[in-house]
Amino acid sequence: MSLYQVQKFIFEATGDRRLGDLFDRDPESFLAGYDLTAREKAALAHLDVGTLYLMGVHPHLLLALAAKGKIHWPDYIAALRRADEAAGQEV
């Protein structure tokens, strides 16, 4: 797993409007520029905040990604809870 690359991607895609627009248009091509595993690419391409949370992505970056993806707060919290439950952790 390349947590640094995942977080770098999120930082760049949410912090730079031009890069964010490129990601929105063609996520697969945009993600090819980062050293990521297939699982990481899938989680980012589908804005799977639950999986990214379990990977250890920093909460501030996750919130920025959720905002970019127009994931509403209750849905965001529900995704994190489902991820915790799936991983066998207490919520």
Secondary structure, 3 states (H helix, E strand, C coil): CCHHHHHHHHHHHHHCHHHHHHHHHCHHHHHCCCCCCHHHHHHHHCCCHHHHHHHCCCHHHHHHHHHHCCCCHHHHHHHHHHHHHHCCCCC
